[in-house]
């Protein structure tokens, strides 16, 4: 095939792409147009969409074009005609080209939404790959023992991969490996090859399962509760160890936000302030801390409710406090489908708060006891309430 013919074919694909994006922008029905051009929906079209979008975003700054590409990707992702696997690859190409434009810093809401769309597309691709493998096993001549060993190993790797799919950073190489092996499987199936090795697929799945994580957790520290009213508080626990205990809970993936509420002008908090700065925890200044004991509680509650609406990707809320006033906040978080983890001193935790938390982590008692010891107490343990 001469370069002139190749150039003509690329020009036809580019014109077809522009026609689809124009129809999408004008809210026209594009499925009939796709139906009439099924021969153009192939891997070359997916590569063309990716490269064309990247070139456009590098030459101009327009959110409208990025939004149109996202909308088109969603439409072709559910298009049932033609080759479903190729339609899915085209959708993924659109998502991945736009996510470099809608960055987390400049467009956090769009970035979060595209992440969720990509995760759904990757999961669909994984399901399609699994179906192809099952079809291949039914048409390939292998001994019974080889089939059983391969199936057991593959199902185990797929299950582990499903539990790790979330965040999208640094996954392009692994995705390319999966696409290559999917193409090989399709080629082997068409040519009725009797024997192949599934090892490349196992290797690709192992690589992807550790590369995707999701920022789904927020930790809110009530420093007033941790000091227990002491003028010279002594903290008998490690914030780093406490964070490690939180991460051990299965639902916790990656920590997105950490805020600590207190009067940071108080010199007695110097020790814990140094730890907070080293751990990247944001100190939230509460003025009038010594005289308005509810100031930190109120600000912490306001911020938690605000995060429910502004950051829907946050699914786990950790409240580091034994104050019973936060029981109402925990119930409100449950109404929005959030998981609540409580974390407080072993013998200074309100019973109601401990009861409504989905998980509870005890931290060591301070070396100096607080003046007020007459509060409702429960002996909490690291446990799940579910």
Beta strands, then each sheet from edge to edge (+ up, - down):
strand 1: 215-222
strand 2: 254-262
strand 3: 282-285
strand 4: 316-320
strand 5: 339-345
strand 6: 359-363
strand 7: 383-384
sheet 1: 3+ 2+ 1+ 4+ 5+ 6+ 7-
end
